[in-house]
């Protein structure tokens, strides 16, 4: 059974490590990530890196991102990651 898990970030500096730990310890082929508290650079960097990391464990999985602005949405959508979805 697949479930949609939510993962909200604060603006801490070790968000990638938190995400890696979360993926490693949970069954999470589909995850919704709230990036609204991150600035544009951190949000784009995290989206690309987390997509690659999640894809290694779940090649058919999905990462859904909540982003705070249209500019971030446009930047992230330009990357050709098959498991990214902007909501």
PDB file of N, CA, C and O in Angstrom:
ATOM      1  N   UNK A   1       0.840  -1.187   0.000  1.00  0.00           N
ATOM      2  CA  UNK A   1       0.000   0.000   0.000  1.00  0.00           C
ATOM      3  C   UNK A   1       0.882   1.247   0.000  1.00  0.00           C
ATOM      4  O   UNK A   1       1.781   1.380   0.830  1.00  0.00           O
ATOM      5  N   UNK A   2       0.624   2.136  -0.916  1.00  0.00           N
ATOM      6  CA  UNK A   2       1.373   3.388  -0.965  1.00  0.00           C
ATOM      7  C   UNK A   2       0.634   4.453  -0.185  1.00  0.00           C
ATOM      8  O   UNK A   2      -0.593   4.545  -0.225  1.00  0.00           O
ATOM      9  N   UNK A   3       1.385   5.229   0.504  1.00  0.00           N
ATOM     10  CA  UNK A   3       0.771   6.334   1.211  1.00  0.00           C
ATOM     11  C   UNK A   3       1.552   7.608   0.940  1.00  0.00           C
ATOM     12  O   UNK A   3       2.754   7.578   0.674  1.00  0.00           O
ATOM     13  N   UNK A   4       0.861   8.699   1.011  1.00  0.00           N
ATOM     14  CA  UNK A   4       1.454   9.999   0.761  1.00  0.00           C
ATOM     15  C   UNK A   4       1.879  10.568   2.103  1.00  0.00           C
ATOM     16  O   UNK A   4       1.035  10.913   2.929  1.00  0.00           O
ATOM     17  N   UNK A   5       3.181  10.667   2.324  1.00  0.00           N
ATOM     18  CA  UNK A   5       3.699  11.183   3.582  1.00  0.00           C
ATOM     19  C   UNK A   5       4.090  12.640   3.413  1.00  0.00           C
ATOM     20  O   UNK A   5       4.565  13.040   2.350  1.00  0.00           O
ATOM     21  N   UNK A   6       3.896  13.419   4.439  1.00  0.00           N
ATOM     22  CA  UNK A   6       4.236  14.840   4.394  1.00  0.00           C
ATOM     23  C   UNK A   6       5.506  15.087   5.189  1.00  0.00           C
ATOM     24  O   UNK A   6       5.703  14.514   6.260  1.00  0.00           O
ATOM     25  N   UNK A   7       6.345  15.924   4.668  1.00  0.00           N
ATOM     26  CA  UNK A   7       7.598  16.264   5.323  1.00  0.00           C
ATOM     27  C   UNK A   7       7.794  17.761   5.187  1.00  0.00           C
ATOM     28  O   UNK A   7       8.020  18.266   4.088  1.00  0.00           O
ATOM     29  N   UNK A   8       7.709  18.471   6.303  1.00  0.00           N
ATOM     30  CA  UNK A   8       7.836  19.928   6.288  1.00  0.00           C
ATOM     31  C   UNK A   8       9.194  20.310   6.857  1.00  0.00           C
ATOM     32  O   UNK A   8       9.628  19.782   7.881  1.00  0.00           O
ATOM     33  N   UNK A   9       9.854  21.234   6.177  1.00  0.00           N
ATOM     34  CA  UNK A   9      11.175  21.667   6.608  1.00  0.00           C
ATOM     35  C   UNK A   9      11.101  22.986   7.339  1.00  0.00           C
ATOM     36  O   UNK A   9      10.254  23.833   7.057  1.00  0.00           O
ATOM     37  N   UNK A  10      12.006  23.140   8.284  1.00  0.00           N
ATOM     38  CA  UNK A  10      12.245  24.466   8.827  1.00  0.00           C
ATOM     39  C   UNK A  10      13.421  25.017   8.019  1.00  0.00           C
ATOM     40  O   UNK A  10      13.831  24.398   7.037  1.00  0.00           O
ATOM     41  N   UNK A  11      13.945  26.114   8.393  1.00  0.00           N
ATOM     42  CA  UNK A  11      15.025  26.699   7.591  1.00  0.00           C
ATOM     43  C   UNK A  11      16.405  26.284   8.100  1.00  0.00           C
ATOM     44  O   UNK A  11      17.369  27.034   7.943  1.00  0.00           O
ATOM     45  N   UNK A  12      16.512  25.116   8.700  1.00  0.00           N
ATOM     46  CA  UNK A  12      17.804  24.662   9.219  1.00  0.00           C
ATOM     47  C   UNK A  12      18.751  24.301   8.088  1.00  0.00           C
ATOM     48  O   UNK A  12      18.333  24.120   6.944  1.00  0.00           O
ATOM     49  N   UNK A  13      20.010  24.202   8.416  1.00  0.00           N
ATOM     50  CA  UNK A  13      21.030  23.990   7.400  1.00  0.00           C
ATOM     51  C   UNK A  13      21.206  22.526   7.017  1.00  0.00           C
ATOM     52  O   UNK A  13      21.806  22.238   5.981  1.00  0.00           O
ATOM     53  N   UNK A  14      20.710  21.607   7.808  1.00  0.00           N
ATOM     54  CA  UNK A  14      20.949  20.202   7.518  1.00  0.00           C
ATOM     55  C   UNK A  14      19.698  19.502   6.990  1.00  0.00           C
ATOM     56  O   UNK A  14      19.419  18.366   7.372  1.00  0.00           O
ATOM     57  N   UNK A  15      18.961  20.153   6.134  1.00  0.00           N
ATOM     58  CA  UNK A  15      17.717  19.569   5.644  1.00  0.00           C
ATOM     59  C   UNK A  15      17.957  18.351   4.775  1.00  0.00           C
ATOM     60  O   UNK A  15      17.141  17.428   4.781  1.00  0.00           O
ATOM     61  N   UNK A  16      19.056  18.318   4.025  1.00  0.00           N
ATOM     62  CA  UNK A  16      19.324  17.160   3.177  1.00  0.00           C
ATOM     63  C   UNK A  16      19.589  15.931   4.034  1.00  0.00           C
ATOM     64  O   UNK A  16      19.125  14.837   3.712  1.00  0.00           O
ATOM     65  N   UNK A  17      20.322  16.100   5.106  1.00  0.00           N
ATOM     66  CA  UNK A  17      20.585  14.973   6.005  1.00  0.00           C
ATOM     67  C   UNK A  17      19.296  14.475   6.657  1.00  0.00           C
ATOM     68  O   UNK A  17      19.102  13.269   6.813  1.00  0.00           O
ATOM     69  N   UNK A  18      18.418  15.401   7.038  1.00  0.00           N
ATOM     70  CA  UNK A  18      17.124  15.012   7.614  1.00  0.00           C
ATOM     71  C   UNK A  18      16.302  14.227   6.591  1.00  0.00           C
ATOM     72  O   UNK A  18      15.675  13.222   6.925  1.00  0.00           O
ATOM     73  N   UNK A  19      16.313  14.695   5.352  1.00  0.00           N
ATOM     74  CA  UNK A  19      15.559  14.019   4.308  1.00  0.00           C
ATOM     75  C   UNK A  19      16.130  12.628   4.032  1.00  0.00           C
ATOM     76  O   UNK A  19      15.372  11.667   3.902  1.00  0.00           O
ATOM     77  N   UNK A  20      17.441  12.510   3.941  1.00  0.00           N
ATOM     78  CA  UNK A  20      18.066  11.209   3.708  1.00  0.00           C
ATOM     79  C   UNK A  20      17.711  10.227   4.823  1.00  0.00           C
ATOM     80  O   UNK A  20      17.391   9.067   4.563  1.00  0.00           O
ATOM     81  N   UNK A  21      17.770  10.700   6.051  1.00  0.00           N
ATOM     82  CA  UNK A  21      17.427   9.851   7.198  1.00  0.00           C
ATOM     83  C   UNK A  21      15.963   9.426   7.120  1.00  0.00           C
ATOM     84  O   UNK A  21      15.632   8.278   7.418  1.00  0.00           O
ATOM     85  N   UNK A  22      15.098  10.334   6.727  1.00  0.00           N
ATOM     86  CA  UNK A  22      13.668  10.052   6.604  1.00  0.00           C
ATOM     87  C   UNK A  22      13.410   8.983   5.541  1.00  0.00           C
ATOM     88  O   UNK A  22      12.657   8.039   5.777  1.00  0.00           O
ATOM     89  N   UNK A  23      14.032   9.131   4.379  1.00  0.00           N
ATOM     90  CA  UNK A  23      13.845   8.163   3.289  1.00  0.00           C
ATOM     91  C   UNK A  23      14.416   6.805   3.687  1.00  0.00           C
ATOM     92  O   UNK A  23      13.839   5.764   3.372  1.00  0.00           O
ATOM     93  N   UNK A  24      15.526   6.822   4.366  1.00  0.00           N
ATOM     94  CA  UNK A  24      16.174   5.571   4.768  1.00  0.00           C
ATOM     95  C   UNK A  24      15.348   4.796   5.791  1.00  0.00           C
ATOM     96  O   UNK A  24      15.335   3.565   5.768  1.00  0.00           O
ATOM     97  N   UNK A  25      14.663   5.500   6.686  1.00  0.00           N
ATOM     98  CA  UNK A  25      13.960   4.826   7.780  1.00  0.00           C
ATOM     99  C   UNK A  25      12.466   4.632   7.547  1.00  0.00           C
ATOM    100  O   UNK A  25      11.819   3.930   8.324  1.00  0.00           O
ATOM    101  N   UNK A  26      11.905   5.226   6.511  1.00  0.00           N
ATOM    102  CA  UNK A  26      10.473   5.108   6.247  1.00  0.00           C
ATOM    103  C   UNK A  26      10.233   4.482   4.871  1.00  0.00           C
ATOM    104  O   UNK A  26      11.058   4.592   3.965  1.00  0.00           O
ATOM    105  N   UNK A  27       9.090   3.828   4.746  1.00  0.00           N
ATOM    106  CA  UNK A  27       8.650   3.349   3.444  1.00  0.00           C
ATOM    107  C   UNK A  27       7.900   4.503   2.799  1.00  0.00           C
ATOM    108  O   UNK A  27       6.745   4.764   3.137  1.00  0.00           O
ATOM    109  N   UNK A  28       8.547   5.190   1.876  1.00  0.00           N
ATOM    110  CA  UNK A  28       7.982   6.433   1.359  1.00  0.00           C
ATOM    111  C   UNK A  28       8.168   6.576  -0.143  1.00  0.00           C
ATOM    112  O   UNK A  28       8.911   7.451  -0.587  1.00  0.00           O
ATOM    113  N   UNK A  29       7.506   5.733  -0.940  1.00  0.00           N
ATOM    114  CA  UNK A  29       7.628   5.892  -2.390  1.00  0.00           C
ATOM    115  C   UNK A  29       7.000   7.189  -2.894  1.00  0.00           C
ATOM    116  O   UNK A  29       7.373   7.687  -3.955  1.00  0.00           O
ATOM    117  N   UNK A  30       6.047   7.737  -2.136  1.00  0.00           N
ATOM    118  CA  UNK A  30       5.463   9.039  -2.478  1.00  0.00           C
ATOM    119  C   UNK A  30       5.549   9.944  -1.253  1.00  0.00           C
ATOM    120  O   UNK A  30       5.083   9.598  -0.167  1.00  0.00           O
ATOM    121  N   UNK A  31       6.146  11.089  -1.453  1.00  0.00           N
ATOM    122  CA  UNK A  31       6.352  12.036  -0.359  1.00  0.00           C
ATOM    123  C   UNK A  31       5.952  13.420  -0.832  1.00  0.00           C
ATOM    124  O   UNK A  31       6.260  13.816  -1.956  1.00  0.00           O
ATOM    125  N   UNK A  32       5.267  14.151   0.028  1.00  0.00           N
ATOM    126  CA  UNK A  32       4.967  15.554  -0.240  1.00  0.00           C
ATOM    127  C   UNK A  32       5.903  16.392   0.615  1.00  0.00           C
ATOM    128  O   UNK A  32       5.974  16.215   1.831  1.00  0.00           O
ATOM    129  N   UNK A  33       6.620  17.306  -0.028  1.00  0.00           N
ATOM    130  CA  UNK A  33       7.610  18.134   0.648  1.00  0.00           C
ATOM    131  C   UNK A  33       7.176  19.593   0.593  1.00  0.00           C
ATOM    132  O   UNK A  33       6.851  20.113  -0.475  1.00  0.00           O
ATOM    133  N   UNK A  34       7.173  20.237   1.728  1.00  0.00           N
ATOM    134  CA  UNK A  34       6.816  21.648   1.809  1.00  0.00           C
ATOM    135  C   UNK A  34       8.094  22.469   1.877  1.00  0.00           C
ATOM    136  O   UNK A  34       8.777  22.480   2.901  1.00  0.00           O
ATOM    137  N   UNK A  35       8.414  23.151   0.798  1.00  0.00           N
ATOM    138  CA  UNK A  35       9.633  23.949   0.717  1.00  0.00           C
ATOM    139  C   UNK A  35       9.365  25.439   0.906  1.00  0.00           C
ATOM    140  O   UNK A  35      10.221  26.267   0.595  1.00  0.00           O
ATOM    141  N   UNK A  36       8.204  25.780   1.405  1.00  0.00           N
ATOM    142  CA  UNK A  36       7.807  27.183   1.489  1.00  0.00           C
ATOM    143  C   UNK A  36       8.650  28.007   2.458  1.00  0.00           C
ATOM    144  O   UNK A  36       8.665  29.234   2.356  1.00  0.00           O
ATOM    145  N   UNK A  37       9.345  27.378   3.385  1.00  0.00           N
ATOM    146  CA  UNK A  37      10.165  28.146   4.318  1.00  0.00           C
ATOM    147  C   UNK A  37      11.589  28.361   3.816  1.00  0.00           C
ATOM    148  O   UNK A  37      12.384  29.035   4.471  1.00  0.00           O
ATOM    149  N   UNK A  38      11.913  27.789   2.654  1.00  0.00           N
ATOM    150  CA  UNK A  38      13.273  27.911   2.124  1.00  0.00           C
ATOM    151  C   UNK A  38      13.374  29.042   1.111  1.00  0.00           C
ATOM    152  O   UNK A  38      12.401  29.375   0.434  1.00  0.00           O
ATOM    153  N   UNK A  39      14.563  29.627   1.015  1.00  0.00           N
ATOM    154  CA  UNK A  39      14.762  30.656  -0.009  1.00  0.00           C
ATOM    155  C   UNK A  39      14.903  29.983  -1.369  1.00  0.00           C
ATOM    156  O   UNK A  39      14.978  28.758  -1.452  1.00  0.00           O
ATOM    157  N   UNK A  40      14.939  30.769  -2.419  1.00  0.00           N
ATOM    158  CA  UNK A  40      14.910  30.240  -3.780  1.00  0.00           C
ATOM    159  C   UNK A  40      16.102  29.322  -4.071  1.00  0.00           C
ATOM    160  O   UNK A  40      15.937  28.295  -4.729  1.00  0.00           O
ATOM    161  N   UNK A  41      17.283  29.672  -3.596  1.00  0.00           N
ATOM    162  CA  UNK A  41      18.469  28.871  -3.872  1.00  0.00           C
ATOM    163  C   UNK A  41      18.424  27.533  -3.138  1.00  0.00           C
ATOM    164  O   UNK A  41      18.715  26.487  -3.717  1.00  0.00           O
ATOM    165  N   UNK A  42      18.059  27.577  -1.861  1.00  0.00           N
ATOM    166  CA  UNK A  42      17.967  26.339  -1.084  1.00  0.00           C
ATOM    167  C   UNK A  42      16.861  25.431  -1.596  1.00  0.00           C
ATOM    168  O   UNK A  42      17.024  24.211  -1.614  1.00  0.00           O
ATOM    169  N   UNK A  43      15.740  26.006  -2.010  1.00  0.00           N
ATOM    170  CA  UNK A  43      14.626  25.212  -2.514  1.00  0.00           C
ATOM    171  C   UNK A  43      14.999  24.482  -3.799  1.00  0.00           C
ATOM    172  O   UNK A  43      14.705  23.296  -3.943  1.00  0.00           O
ATOM    173  N   UNK A  44      15.641  25.178  -4.732  1.00  0.00           N
ATOM    174  CA  UNK A  44      16.039  24.551  -5.991  1.00  0.00           C
ATOM    175  C   UNK A  44      17.115  23.503  -5.749  1.00  0.00           C
ATOM    176  O   UNK A  44      17.038  22.398  -6.286  1.00  0.00           O
ATOM    177  N   UNK A  45      18.108  23.839  -4.953  1.00  0.00           N
ATOM    178  CA  UNK A  45      19.182  22.884  -4.646  1.00  0.00           C
ATOM    179  C   UNK A  45      18.619  21.633  -3.980  1.00  0.00           C
ATOM    180  O   UNK A  45      18.976  20.513  -4.344  1.00  0.00           O
ATOM    181  N   UNK A  46      17.743  21.833  -3.009  1.00  0.00           N
ATOM    182  CA  UNK A  46      17.179  20.685  -2.314  1.00  0.00           C
ATOM    183  C   UNK A  46      16.310  19.839  -3.242  1.00  0.00           C
ATOM    184  O   UNK A  46      16.362  18.610  -3.181  1.00  0.00           O
ATOM    185  N   UNK A  47      15.526  20.467  -4.086  1.00  0.00           N
ATOM    186  CA  UNK A  47      14.648  19.716  -4.992  1.00  0.00           C
ATOM    187  C   UNK A  47      15.457  18.805  -5.906  1.00  0.00           C
ATOM    188  O   UNK A  47      15.095  17.645  -6.102  1.00  0.00           O
ATOM    189  N   UNK A  48      16.533  19.313  -6.457  1.00  0.00           N
ATOM    190  CA  UNK A  48      17.354  18.520  -7.374  1.00  0.00           C
ATOM    191  C   UNK A  48      18.064  17.385  -6.629  1.00  0.00           C
ATOM    192  O   UNK A  48      18.048  16.242  -7.085  1.00  0.00           O
ATOM    193  N   UNK A  49      18.679  17.690  -5.499  1.00  0.00           N
ATOM    194  CA  UNK A  49      19.410  16.659  -4.752  1.00  0.00           C
ATOM    195  C   UNK A  49      18.478  15.609  -4.158  1.00  0.00           C
ATOM    196  O   UNK A  49      18.786  14.418  -4.195  1.00  0.00           O
ATOM    197  N   UNK A  50      17.356  16.034  -3.617  1.00  0.00           N
ATOM    198  CA  UNK A  50      16.429  15.072  -3.011  1.00  0.00           C
ATOM    199  C   UNK A  50      15.794  14.183  -4.070  1.00  0.00           C
ATOM    200  O   UNK A  50      15.518  13.010  -3.817  1.00  0.00           O
ATOM    201  N   UNK A  51      15.563  14.732  -5.247  1.00  0.00           N
ATOM    202  CA  UNK A  51      15.010  13.948  -6.337  1.00  0.00           C
ATOM    203  C   UNK A  51      15.958  12.809  -6.707  1.00  0.00           C
ATOM    204  O   UNK A  51      15.527  11.669  -6.882  1.00  0.00           O
ATOM    205  N   UNK A  52      17.233  13.115  -6.824  1.00  0.00           N
ATOM    206  CA  UNK A  52      18.226  12.090  -7.167  1.00  0.00           C
ATOM    207  C   UNK A  52      18.330  11.040  -6.064  1.00  0.00           C
ATOM    208  O   UNK A  52      18.393   9.844  -6.350  1.00  0.00           O
ATOM    209  N   UNK A  53      18.347  11.472  -4.825  1.00  0.00           N
ATOM    210  CA  UNK A  53      18.469  10.535  -3.708  1.00  0.00           C
ATOM    211  C   UNK A  53      17.238   9.631  -3.613  1.00  0.00           C
ATOM    212  O   UNK A  53      17.374   8.418  -3.451  1.00  0.00           O
ATOM    213  N   UNK A  54      16.062  10.200  -3.711  1.00  0.00           N
ATOM    214  CA  UNK A  54      14.822   9.430  -3.615  1.00  0.00           C
ATOM    215  C   UNK A  54      14.703   8.456  -4.790  1.00  0.00           C
ATOM    216  O   UNK A  54      14.219   7.338  -4.612  1.00  0.00           O
ATOM    217  N   UNK A  55      15.128   8.854  -5.960  1.00  0.00           N
ATOM    218  CA  UNK A  55      15.048   8.016  -7.153  1.00  0.00           C
ATOM    219  C   UNK A  55      15.884   6.745  -7.012  1.00  0.00           C
ATOM    220  O   UNK A  55      15.507   5.689  -7.518  1.00  0.00           O
ATOM    221  N   UNK A  56      17.014   6.852  -6.324  1.00  0.00           N
ATOM    222  CA  UNK A  56      17.860   5.666  -6.126  1.00  0.00           C
ATOM    223  C   UNK A  56      17.120   4.574  -5.367  1.00  0.00           C
ATOM    224  O   UNK A  56      17.305   3.396  -5.669  1.00  0.00           O
ATOM    225  N   UNK A  57      16.300   4.922  -4.404  1.00  0.00           N
ATOM    226  CA  UNK A  57      15.567   3.931  -3.613  1.00  0.00           C
ATOM    227  C   UNK A  57      14.223   3.587  -4.247  1.00  0.00           C
ATOM    228  O   UNK A  57      13.787   2.437  -4.196  1.00  0.00           O
ATOM    229  N   UNK A  58      13.571   4.576  -4.841  1.00  0.00           N
ATOM    230  CA  UNK A  58      12.237   4.390  -5.430  1.00  0.00           C
ATOM    231  C   UNK A  58      12.216   4.917  -6.867  1.00  0.00           C
ATOM    232  O   UNK A  58      11.760   6.038  -7.095  1.00  0.00           O
ATOM    233  N   UNK A  59      12.697   4.140  -7.839  1.00  0.00           N
ATOM    234  CA  UNK A  59      12.733   4.626  -9.225  1.00  0.00           C
ATOM    235  C   UNK A  59      11.361   4.977  -9.789  1.00  0.00           C
ATOM    236  O   UNK A  59      11.264   5.813 -10.688  1.00  0.00           O
ATOM    237  N   UNK A  60      10.316   4.365  -9.286  1.00  0.00           N
ATOM    238  CA  UNK A  60       8.980   4.702  -9.778  1.00  0.00           C
ATOM    239  C   UNK A  60       8.215   5.581  -8.781  1.00  0.00           C
ATOM    240  O   UNK A  60       7.008   5.773  -8.926  1.00  0.00           O
ATOM    241  N   UNK A  61       8.904   6.109  -7.782  1.00  0.00           N
ATOM    242  CA  UNK A  61       8.271   6.946  -6.764  1.00  0.00           C
ATOM    243  C   UNK A  61       8.037   8.367  -7.243  1.00  0.00           C
ATOM    244  O   UNK A  61       8.425   8.735  -8.352  1.00  0.00           O
ATOM    245  N   UNK A  62       7.395   9.164  -6.392  1.00  0.00           N
ATOM    246  CA  UNK A  62       7.087  10.567  -6.706  1.00  0.00           C
ATOM    247  C   UNK A  62       7.432  11.449  -5.516  1.00  0.00           C
ATOM    248  O   UNK A  62       7.190  11.092  -4.363  1.00  0.00           O
ATOM    249  N   UNK A  63       7.993  12.589  -5.815  1.00  0.00           N
ATOM    250  CA  UNK A  63       8.190  13.648  -4.835  1.00  0.00           C
ATOM    251  C   UNK A  63       7.323  14.815  -5.268  1.00  0.00           C
ATOM    252  O   UNK A  63       7.468  15.337  -6.374  1.00  0.00           O
ATOM    253  N   UNK A  64       6.420  15.219  -4.386  1.00  0.00           N
ATOM    254  CA  UNK A  64       5.554  16.361  -4.674  1.00  0.00           C
ATOM    255  C   UNK A  64       6.044  17.535  -3.837  1.00  0.00           C
ATOM    256  O   UNK A  64       6.253  17.408  -2.631  1.00  0.00           O
ATOM    257  N   UNK A  65       6.222  18.664  -4.483  1.00  0.00           N
ATOM    258  CA  UNK A  65       6.766  19.834  -3.814  1.00  0.00           C
ATOM    259  C   UNK A  65       5.751  20.963  -3.742  1.00  0.00           C
ATOM    260  O   UNK A  65       5.109  21.307  -4.735  1.00  0.00           O
ATOM    261  N   UNK A  66       5.617  21.536  -2.541  1.00  0.00           N
ATOM    262  CA  UNK A  66       4.900  22.791  -2.357  1.00  0.00           C
ATOM    263  C   UNK A  66       5.973  23.871  -2.345  1.00  0.00           C
ATOM    264  O   UNK A  66       6.886  23.834  -1.520  1.00  0.00           O
ATOM    265  N   UNK A  67       5.866  24.821  -3.249  1.00  0.00           N
ATOM    266  CA  UNK A  67       6.857  25.894  -3.328  1.00  0.00           C
ATOM    267  C   UNK A  67       6.159  27.235  -3.132  1.00  0.00           C
ATOM    268  O   UNK A  67       4.984  27.379  -3.468  1.00  0.00           O
ATOM    269  N   UNK A  68       6.883  28.224  -2.586  1.00  0.00           N
ATOM    270  CA  UNK A  68       6.251  29.488  -2.233  1.00  0.00           C
ATOM    271  C   UNK A  68       6.034  30.473  -3.370  1.00  0.00           C
ATOM    272  O   UNK A  68       5.261  31.419  -3.218  1.00  0.00           O
ATOM    273  N   UNK A  69       6.696  30.275  -4.507  1.00  0.00           N
ATOM    274  CA  UNK A  69       6.560  31.286  -5.550  1.00  0.00           C
ATOM    275  C   UNK A  69       6.602  30.658  -6.940  1.00  0.00           C
ATOM    276  O   UNK A  69       7.074  29.538  -7.132  1.00  0.00           O
ATOM    277  N   UNK A  70       6.099  31.412  -7.883  1.00  0.00           N
ATOM    278  CA  UNK A  70       6.095  30.972  -9.277  1.00  0.00           C
ATOM    279  C   UNK A  70       7.513  30.900  -9.835  1.00  0.00           C
ATOM    280  O   UNK A  70       7.795  30.063 -10.693  1.00  0.00           O
ATOM    281  N   UNK A  71       8.408  31.761  -9.361  1.00  0.00           N
ATOM    282  CA  UNK A  71       9.794  31.742  -9.829  1.00  0.00           C
ATOM    283  C   UNK A  71      10.473  30.425  -9.468  1.00  0.00           C
ATOM    284  O   UNK A  71      11.184  29.847 -10.290  1.00  0.00           O
ATOM    285  N   UNK A  72      10.258  29.954  -8.255  1.00  0.00           N
ATOM    286  CA  UNK A  72      10.841  28.682  -7.839  1.00  0.00           C
ATOM    287  C   UNK A  72      10.221  27.543  -8.635  1.00  0.00           C
ATOM    288  O   UNK A  72      10.919  26.620  -9.056  1.00  0.00           O
ATOM    289  N   UNK A  73       8.928  27.608  -8.837  1.00  0.00           N
ATOM    290  CA  UNK A  73       8.227  26.585  -9.622  1.00  0.00           C
ATOM    291  C   UNK A  73       8.832  26.486 -11.027  1.00  0.00           C
ATOM    292  O   UNK A  73       9.067  25.385 -11.525  1.00  0.00           O
ATOM    293  N   UNK A  74       9.079  27.621 -11.659  1.00  0.00           N
ATOM    294  CA  UNK A  74       9.647  27.630 -13.007  1.00  0.00           C
ATOM    295  C   UNK A  74      11.063  27.079 -13.032  1.00  0.00           C
ATOM    296  O   UNK A  74      11.418  26.316 -13.930  1.00  0.00           O
ATOM    297  N   UNK A  75      11.876  27.460 -12.053  1.00  0.00           N
ATOM    298  CA  UNK A  75      13.245  26.956 -12.009  1.00  0.00           C
ATOM    299  C   UNK A  75      13.280  25.445 -11.825  1.00  0.00           C
ATOM    300  O   UNK A  75      14.023  24.755 -12.523  1.00  0.00           O
ATOM    301  N   UNK A  76      12.493  24.926 -10.903  1.00  0.00           N
ATOM    302  CA  UNK A  76      12.491  23.490 -10.632  1.00  0.00           C
ATOM    303  C   UNK A  76      11.929  22.718 -11.811  1.00  0.00           C
ATOM    304  O   UNK A  76      12.426  21.639 -12.136  1.00  0.00           O
ATOM    305  N   UNK A  77      10.910  23.248 -12.450  1.00  0.00           N
ATOM    306  CA  UNK A  77      10.289  22.524 -13.559  1.00  0.00           C
ATOM    307  C   UNK A  77      11.213  22.404 -14.774  1.00  0.00           C
ATOM    308  O   UNK A  77      10.966  21.571 -15.645  1.00  0.00           O
ATOM    309  N   UNK A  78      12.267  23.214 -14.851  1.00  0.00           N
ATOM    310  CA  UNK A  78      13.208  23.127 -15.958  1.00  0.00           C
ATOM    311  C   UNK A  78      14.134  21.911 -15.863  1.00  0.00           C
ATOM    312  O   UNK A  78      14.760  21.537 -16.855  1.00  0.00           O
ATOM    313  N   UNK A  79      14.227  21.299 -14.695  1.00  0.00           N
ATOM    314  CA  UNK A  79      15.062  20.106 -14.546  1.00  0.00           C
ATOM    315  C   UNK A  79      14.289  18.896 -15.029  1.00  0.00           C
ATOM    316  O   UNK A  79      13.085  18.787 -14.794  1.00  0.00           O
ATOM    317  N   UNK A  80      14.967  17.998 -15.695  1.00  0.00           N
ATOM    318  CA  UNK A  80      14.301  16.823 -16.257  1.00  0.00           C
ATOM    319  C   UNK A  80      14.349  15.654 -15.273  1.00  0.00           C
ATOM    320  O   UNK A  80      14.990  14.637 -15.539  1.00  0.00           O
ATOM    321  N   UNK A  81      13.687  15.799 -14.169  1.00  0.00           N
ATOM    322  CA  UNK A  81      13.589  14.729 -13.184  1.00  0.00           C
ATOM    323  C   UNK A  81      12.191  14.117 -13.301  1.00  0.00           C
ATOM    324  O   UNK A  81      11.182  14.813 -13.181  1.00  0.00           O
ATOM    325  N   UNK A  82      12.153  12.833 -13.533  1.00  0.00           N
ATOM    326  CA  UNK A  82      10.871  12.163 -13.774  1.00  0.00           C
ATOM    327  C   UNK A  82      10.043  11.980 -12.515  1.00  0.00           C
ATOM    328  O   UNK A  82       8.839  11.738 -12.596  1.00  0.00           O
ATOM    329  N   UNK A  83      10.667  12.092 -11.361  1.00  0.00           N
ATOM    330  CA  UNK A  83       9.917  11.869 -10.122  1.00  0.00           C
ATOM    331  C   UNK A  83       9.501  13.155  -9.415  1.00  0.00           C
ATOM    332  O   UNK A  83       9.011  13.099  -8.288  1.00  0.00           O
ATOM    333  N   UNK A  84       9.684  14.297 -10.042  1.00  0.00           N
ATOM    334  CA  UNK A  84       9.295  15.582  -9.448  1.00  0.00           C
ATOM    335  C   UNK A  84       7.907  15.992  -9.905  1.00  0.00           C
ATOM    336  O   UNK A  84       7.564  15.884 -11.082  1.00  0.00           O
ATOM    337  N   UNK A  85       7.119  16.463  -8.952  1.00  0.00           N
ATOM    338  CA  UNK A  85       5.806  17.017  -9.274  1.00  0.00           C
ATOM    339  C   UNK A  85       5.575  18.233  -8.394  1.00  0.00           C
ATOM    340  O   UNK A  85       5.715  18.158  -7.174  1.00  0.00           O
ATOM    341  N   UNK A  86       5.226  19.338  -9.003  1.00  0.00           N
ATOM    342  CA  UNK A  86       4.975  20.577  -8.262  1.00  0.00           C
ATOM    343  C   UNK A  86       3.479  20.723  -8.029  1.00  0.00           C
ATOM    344  O   UNK A  86       2.681  20.689  -8.965  1.00  0.00           O
ATOM    345  N   UNK A  87       3.119  20.885  -6.771  1.00  0.00           N
ATOM    346  CA  UNK A  87       1.694  21.025  -6.420  1.00  0.00           C
ATOM    347  C   UNK A  87       1.448  22.361  -5.765  1.00  0.00           C
ATOM    348  O   UNK A  87       0.315  22.669  -5.397  1.00  0.00           O
TER     349      UNK A  87
END
